[in-house]
Every structure is written in C-alpha cells, then in structure tokens.
Amino acid sequence: MAEGSWTIIVYDHDCGKCARFMSRWEGAVATPSGVSGGADSARTALVDVGIVQAEARGKRFPGCFLGSLRSSAVWAGEVPTVLQLRDGLVVGIHLR
C-alpha cells in the first residue's frame, strides 16, 4: 500500500449496514485489482473486523486483497468506512 492508489474498505460481515454497503461493491471489485488499468489503477483491500474465513470473502470478492484485524488487540471505529490512500498516505476517509 506504500505505492499507488488504494481503496480500503473496513467492515464487519455481521453488520446489516455493512452488508447492504458491501452488496453495492460486489460488481465494482469483481475483476483483479490493479490489473486492467495499469500502474495508476486503484487497488482494493477489504478489512473485515469480524471473524470470518478468508476463503469465504475471497469467493465473494475475487479481485480484492483480503485482511482482518489482529484479535489480540482492542479495536474501535465506525463501520463501514472507506479509506482512500495514495502512495501510502490517507487522502480521504468516508464513513457510510
């Protein structure tokens, strides 16, 4: 994430508001991130704050990088949240 443009979506798979939001993203991230648009193409990373198998997320969003937060820490924040990064710097935050 240190280079290029990234969209990072932080969500909880058990959240109804997140589920509605994520259903709108399914078609938008169905192709492999950063492949068709060249070096400046935005890549997408999904960060699920809940506990879910990465395999299940990968089937639904095959073109995304998948992540989760460490369960050994206490996290607080509003979900869903969309972060826009450019060359490792946050350039936008959108709370849904």
C-alpha positions as CSV (number, residue, x, y, z in Angstrom):
1,M,0.0,0.0,0.0
2,A,3.1,2.2,0.0
3,E,2.8,2.8,-3.7
4,G,-0.1,3.6,-6.0
5,S,-3.8,4.3,-5.3
6,W,-5.7,2.1,-2.9
7,T,-9.3,1.9,-1.7
8,I,-9.5,0.2,1.7
9,I,-13.0,-0.9,3.0
10,V,-13.3,-1.6,6.7
11,Y,-16.4,-3.5,7.5
12,D,-18.0,-6.2,9.7
13,H,-19.6,-9.2,7.9
14,D,-22.2,-9.5,10.7
15,C,-23.3,-5.8,10.4
16,G,-26.6,-5.2,8.4
17,K,-25.5,-1.7,7.3
18,C,-22.2,-3.2,6.1
19,A,-23.9,-6.0,4.2
20,R,-26.0,-3.5,2.3
21,F,-23.0,-1.3,1.6
22,M,-20.8,-4.3,0.5
23,S,-23.5,-5.6,-1.9
24,R,-23.1,-2.4,-3.9
25,W,-19.3,-3.1,-4.1
26,E,-19.5,-6.7,-5.4
27,G,-19.7,-5.8,-9.1
28,A,-17.2,-3.0,-8.8
29,V,-14.5,-5.2,-7.4
30,A,-15.2,-8.4,-9.4
31,T,-12.0,-8.1,-11.6
32,P,-8.5,-8.5,-10.3
33,S,-7.4,-5.2,-8.7
34,G,-4.8,-3.1,-10.5
35,V,-4.6,-5.4,-13.5
36,S,-6.5,-3.8,-16.3
37,G,-5.9,-0.2,-15.5
38,G,-2.1,-0.2,-15.4
39,A,0.2,1.2,-12.6
40,D,-2.2,4.0,-11.7
41,S,-5.2,1.8,-11.3
42,A,-6.7,1.8,-7.8
43,R,-6.5,-1.5,-5.9
44,T,-9.0,-2.6,-3.3
45,A,-8.4,-4.1,0.1
46,L,-11.2,-5.4,2.3
47,V,-10.6,-5.4,6.0
48,D,-13.2,-7.4,8.0
49,V,-13.3,-6.5,11.6
50,G,-15.3,-9.6,12.4
51,I,-14.2,-13.2,12.5
52,V,-14.8,-15.0,9.1
53,Q,-12.9,-17.4,6.9
54,A,-10.8,-15.5,4.3
55,E,-11.8,-18.2,1.8
56,A,-15.5,-17.2,2.1
57,R,-14.6,-13.5,1.5
58,G,-12.4,-14.4,-1.5
59,K,-15.2,-16.1,-3.3
60,R,-17.4,-13.1,-3.0
61,F,-14.8,-10.5,-3.8
62,P,-12.2,-12.3,-6.0
63,G,-10.4,-9.2,-7.2
64,C,-9.6,-7.8,-3.8
65,F,-6.8,-8.1,-1.3
66,L,-8.3,-9.5,2.0
67,G,-7.3,-8.7,5.5
68,S,-8.5,-8.7,9.1
69,L,-7.5,-7.0,12.3
70,R,-5.5,-8.9,14.9
71,S,-7.8,-10.3,17.6
72,S,-5.1,-9.8,20.3
73,A,-5.9,-6.0,20.2
74,V,-9.0,-4.0,21.0
75,W,-10.2,-2.0,18.0
76,A,-12.8,0.8,17.9
77,G,-14.3,2.6,14.9
78,E,-17.3,3.0,12.8
79,V,-18.1,0.6,10.0
80,P,-18.3,0.6,7.1
81,T,-15.5,3.0,6.5
82,V,-13.8,3.6,3.2
83,L,-10.2,4.9,3.2
84,Q,-8.5,6.3,0.1
85,L,-4.7,6.0,0.0
86,R,-2.2,7.4,-2.5
87,D,1.4,6.3,-2.2
88,G,0.9,5.3,1.5
89,L,-0.8,8.4,2.6
90,V,-4.5,8.7,3.5
91,V,-6.1,11.2,1.1
92,G,-9.8,10.5,2.0
93,I,-12.0,9.0,4.7
94,H,-15.6,8.2,4.0
95,L,-18.0,7.0,6.8
96,R,-21.1,5.3,5.4
